[in-house]
């Protein structure tokens, strides 16, 4: 069975890169009807953010990435929060010490700082690597603080295979004797995740390509314990577009890069997930870019993951989001719109009709207030806006005639809905000797004050109502 895990640190909102890792981990397991585990890696106590674990769980719930085992789900491999697994790590660290693959290091903070100042690389000099058994026992009995370090091979090469990048090798002379257990009794990430992945039966470790050069340290731990190595799947870097057209590693300067920021900015979770799936992965035998989560589970395979960095393009995400919004049914759109509308909508406004018109004209929900502004208040405009080459309107007297005739007609219309308004105004075309497009253009400019609007003249009038429509036509006539 394919078993993957998502193991974030609870240090704040979920970054897009983390969400992509979670998504790919989920898809790899679910494509094979496998298991997806959530594990919270909170051993870096200084960086913990209160409430961050809840944010992680909420994000996974909103995106539909349900986990089979986790902190609030349970399972056979708990606890699923690393701080609750503290005794496990010390037990395994001491096994490594006993087997000669790790050692106690009693170096003081002051000595390490001094060493760092002398060595610009900040490497540890392995001072405690070959302490005698007697000296170690003496320090332990005296209660001297210690860390446990991994004893790296001093020569040779460590090689492992990655499912995306292929064979990766590193000279062992480049590997530092990394800390496995800290002085406070907590494990480092480098140690804890290896122990947890093994004990939880993880078969595929999915993470960013920045860990490619760290992985030799991890496979040496697997080898030291005599455990089978998992399959490694390193994902391509996520890049962002800079103002000058270049790209660099995705960061806050590129815009909203956390899932919550995007949601607050009016993006749909489904659109975000769909777009992120394509950041480093290409579907086979499909020309479509649109996938539901179930469709992704069916088509996602590791061999579709690219080595090349992926560029997070906000314009492409905006387009994706607009397409998803436009496909919403009217009721769902109205419901989702509610929390984004800050403008007070007057009683004369047909809210439902307005939202129906706006649905196909926005790319994200935070555009609603701006797009609906002209419905609420007629903007200032110049009479030159009435001129229209396509509809052969080059004389404002013609506009005046159209609006006077339209006003007279509209005053006698009882049902102010789009169909009734259009039916009432159609005869003006023959009566005035103008095309219907010209009639509607004049009215639309008068009732909206804009050249481009969501909806035509009669739809706009249905939204703003009879009294406001006539008042705006009167304003236009006054201008003329």
N, C-alpha and C positions, 0 to 999 in steps of 0.2 A: 504494500500500500504506500502511495506517495503521501508523505507527511511534511507540511511546511509550517513555518511559524512567522508571526510578526512580533517583534520584540522591541518596542519603542521605549525610550526613556521619558518619564513624565516631566518634561521641562517646559511645557507651554503648548501653544496651538500646534496642530499637525501641519508640518511643512509639506508642500506639494511632492517633494522628493520622497518623504516618508510614506505619503499616501500611495505613490506609485509602487514603492516596495511592497506595501501591504496588498495592493491590488494584484501585482504579479505573483506574489506568494499564494494568494487566494486562488487565482486562476490556474496556476500550475497544479495545485492539489485537486481542485474541483474538476479540472479537465479529465483527471484519472479517477474521479469519484473517491478522492482521498480525504485527508483530514487537515484542517487549518486551525492552528493554535495561536491564541493571544497570550503573550507573556510580557509582564511589565518589568523592565530592567531598571530598578531604582537604587542600585548600589552606589551611584555617585550622589551622595547625600547632600552635597553643597549646591547642586544644581536643581534640586527638586522644586517644583512649583505646585502649590496647593491647588487641588482641583483638576490638575492636568490629566490624571488617569481617567476621570469622568469625561473629559473632552475627547480623549482617545476612543473610549468606548462609544461615546455619542457619535463621533465621526464615522466609525465603522458601521454603526446602526443606520445612520442616515444614508450612507453610500451602499448599503445592502451587503457589506462584507461580513456576513455572519460567521462567527468562529465556533468550532465544535468543542473546544476546550478553552478555558480561560478563567480569570479571577471570579466572575460571577456566574459561570456556567458549570464549573467543576470538571471532573474527568479523572482518569487513572494516574495522572502524573503531577498532581498538585503538591504544594501550593504553586500558584502561577505568578506570584510576585516575588522577585528575587530576595528582597529583604527578609521575607518569611522563610527562605531556604538557607539562611546563613550557616547553620551547622553542617549542611551537606558539603559545602565548598571546602571547609576546613578539613573535613574527613578525607576528601579526595586529594587535597593539597599535601596532606601528610603521607598519603600513599605514594605520591610522587617523590617526596623527600626520602622515604624508606627505600624506594626503588632506585635512587640516585639520579632522578631526573629533575629535582628541584632542591633548593637549599634555603636555610634560614639566613637572613641578612640582618645584622644588628647595627648597621651604619646609622649614625645620627643624622638628623635633618641638617645640622650645621656642616657635617662632613660632605654630605651630598651637594649642598649649595656651593661649598668651596670647590668641589670637584667640577661642578657645572661652570663655575667662573673660569676655571683653568682650561676646560675643554669646551670650546664653542658649540660642539655638537651635543653637549650635555649627556654623553654616554656614561654608563656605570662601569667602573674599572674592575668589577668582579672581586672586590676586596675580600668578601666573605665566602667566596665560592669553595675554597679548600680549607676551611677551618677544621681543626681537629675535633673528633667526637667529644673529647673532654671539654674543650673550650665552648662548644655548643651547649653541652649539658650545664656547664657552669653559668652561662648567660641565661639559659631558660630557667634554672633554679633561682637565679637572682631576680627574675622578673624583668630582665632587660627587654624593652620593646623591640619587636622584630617585624619584618615582612618576609614573605616566602617568595623567592624568585625562581623562575624557570631556568634550568641549566641547559643552555643552548649548545649544540655541537660547535666546536671551534673551527672545523674545516669541513670540506665537502659541499654538496649542493642539496637543497631541498626542493623537490618538484611536486606539483600537484596539477590536476586537470580541472579546468573550468569549462562549463557547458557553453559559454558564450565566447570567451577569449582563448580557449584552447590550453595548451601546456604552458604553465608559468613556473619559472625556476628562479631561485635566489641563492647566492653564495651564503653559506652559514656564517661566514666571518662578518657579514653585514648585520646579523641579528643580535639585538641586545638581550641580555638576561632580564626579561621583563618581569615585573611584579605580578604575582598571581593573587596573593592575599595581602591586604593592607594592614597597617598597624592597628587599625580600629576593628580588625576582625572581619571586615567586609571584603569580598572578592573584587578584583578589577573586572571590567567588562571582558577583557581578553581571556580571562579564565572562566568566569561564570557562564558565559554563553556556550562555551564548549561542553561543560559539564551538563548544562540544562538540555542542550540539543541532543546529546547522547541519551540522557535519562528519559527524555520525552519522545525518543524514537524518531527524531527529525531526519528525513532522508534527503531533503533538498534545502540548502541554506541560500536564501535569496537576499542580496544586499547590493549597495552601490559599488561601483568599480574603484572607489577610493580605498577600498579594503583589499584590493588585489595583492598589494605588497605586504599586507599584514597576515594574510592567510597562511604563509609558510609556518609562522609561529603556532597557528592553531592546528595545522595538520601534524606538527611534531608532538603536540599534546595527545592527539588521537593515537599516534604511533606509540607514545610512551605508555599509554594505558593498554595498548594492544587492541584498540577498538577500530572498527571499520570506519573509514572516512566517509562523510556524507558527500552528496553531489553539490558542487558549488555553482551558483548562478549569479555572476556579477553583472549588474545593470549599467548601461552607458551613462555617462555624466549628463546632468540636466543643465543646459545653458540658457542664458537670457539675452535678449537683444539690447545692446547699448544704444544711446542716443546717436552715436556717430556711425551706426550701422554694424559695428563689430559685435562679437558675442563674448561673454564671459560667464563663469559659473553663476547659476541662478541665485539671486539674493534679493533682499528687500528693495534695493535701489531700482530693480526692474519692475516693481509694482507689488500687488497683493500676491504673496507667495504662500500663504497658509490657506488651508481649506476653508476655515471660518471666515477669513477676509473675503474670499470669493463669494461665499454664500451671502455675506452681509452686503456685498456689492451687487447682488441681484442675479447671481448665476444659479442654475439648477444643478443639484447633485448628479443627476443622470448625465448631463452634458459634460460636467467636469470629469466624471469617471470615464466616459467615452473618449474624451480628448486625451486624458492622461494615459489611457491604454495604448494610444498611438505614439506616445513619446518614447520611442526606442523599440517598438515592436511593429511588425508589418504582417497583416493577415495574408495567408496563402489562398489562392483561388477565389479571391473576392475583390471586386472593384469598389465596393461600398466602404464608406468611412463610418457609417452609423451602425452601432451595435448596442443591443441591450446587454445587461449583465449576463443573462442566460445564454445569449448568443456568443458572448466573449468566452464563457466557460467551454462552449462547444468547439470553438475554433482556435483558442490560444494554445500555442506550442512554443517550447523554449527555442527551437531552431529558427523561430521568426524574430528573436531578439537580436538587435544590432549591436555591433561593437562601437559604432560611431556615436559621438555625443548627440543628444537630441535638443533642439532649440524650442523652448517654451515661448510660443507666439501668442500674445494676448489678442491680436486681431483675429487669429484663427479660432481661438477659444470663443471670442465674442460672436463670430459667425456661427459656430457650433451651437452656442447657447440660443441664439436667435432662432435657429431652425427647430430646436427643441421647444421653445416657447410657442412658436407658430403652430405647432402640432397639438398643443394642449386643447382640451375641450373648454368651452367658454366658462363653465362652472368652476373648473379647477383653476383656470387662469384668474378668475375673480377672487377666488379664495387665496391664492398665492400672492396676488397683488396687494391685498389688504394691508400687510405690515410695511409695505414700501411707500404707500401714498401718505405724504405728510400734508399735502394741500387740503384745505377745507373746501369741500365741494358744495356749492350753493344748491338750494332746493329745486331750482329750475332745470338743473342738469340731469339728463337721463343717464345715470351712472352706468347702467348695464350696457346701453348702446355705445357709450363713450369707450368703455373698456373693450368692447367687441371690435371697435375700429382701431384701437391702439395695439391690440394683440399682435397684429401682423406688421406693426411699424416700430417695434422695439427689439433690441438685442439683449437687453438685461432689464430687470425690474426697476432698477434705480433710475432709469430714463423716464419713468412714467410721469413724474411731477412736471418735468420740463415739456414733455410732449403734450400734456393736457392743458398747459397754461393758456393757450389761445381760446380754449373752450370756456375757461373761467373768466378771462378778461381779454377783451379785444385789444390787440397790440396796435401801437401807432404805425401807420403806413402812409406811403405817398401815392397819390392818384396815378402815378406812372405805372404802378403795379397792374393796373387794368389793361394796359396795352398788351396785346398778345398776337404775335405774328402768325402762329399756327391757326388761330381762330379768326384771323383777319380783323382784329379789333385795333384800329389805329385812330379812332376818334372818340373822345370822351363824351360827346353828345349821344353817341350810340349807346354807351354804357349807361348814361342817365336815362335814356328811353327804356332800356331793358329793365333797369331797377325800378322805375316808376310803374311799369306794367307788372313786374313781378310782385311789387308791394300790393298793388290792387288785387291781384290774384290770390296772394297769400292771406290777405285779410278775410277772405271768404272761405278759406280752407278750415274745416273743423277737425279732421284727423291729421295731426301733424307728425305722421310717420313717413318714412322714406318713400314707400310705394305711392301713398296718397299725394305726397308733395310732387313727386316726379310726374304723376299722371296729370296733376293740375297745371304744372308749368310747361308740359310738352306743347300744348297748342300755341304758346307764344312764339315758337319757332316759325310756324307758318304765318302767324299774324304779323310778325315783325320782319319776316323775310331773312331770318338768320338761322344758322345751323344750331342744333341743340347744344353742341359743345360751346358755342359762343355765349349762349344764354346762361348756361351753367357756370361758365368761367366768371362772368360778371358777378353773378350771385355769390359764388364761392369766395371771391376776393372781398366782397362786401361783408360777408358774415364771418370771415376768418382773419382777414388782414394779412394773409400769407399766400405765397405762390404755390407752395407745396404743402399739402395737408393729408392727414389720415382720413380717408373718406372724401366723397364729393359734396357738392353744395347741399343736396337734399338730406344726406346723412348727417352733415354737420348741424343743419337746422333741426333735425329730429333730436339731436343731443341737447342743443341749447334752448329749444322750445320756441313757441310762437312769439311771445312778447319780446324776448331777447333778439330773435331773428329780425323782427320788424324794426326794433330799435337800432340795430346795426346797419340795416339798409338805410334808415333815416340818416344816420351818421355819414354814410357813404354819399348820399345825395347832398348833404350839407357840404361835404368836401368838394363835390363836383360843381 
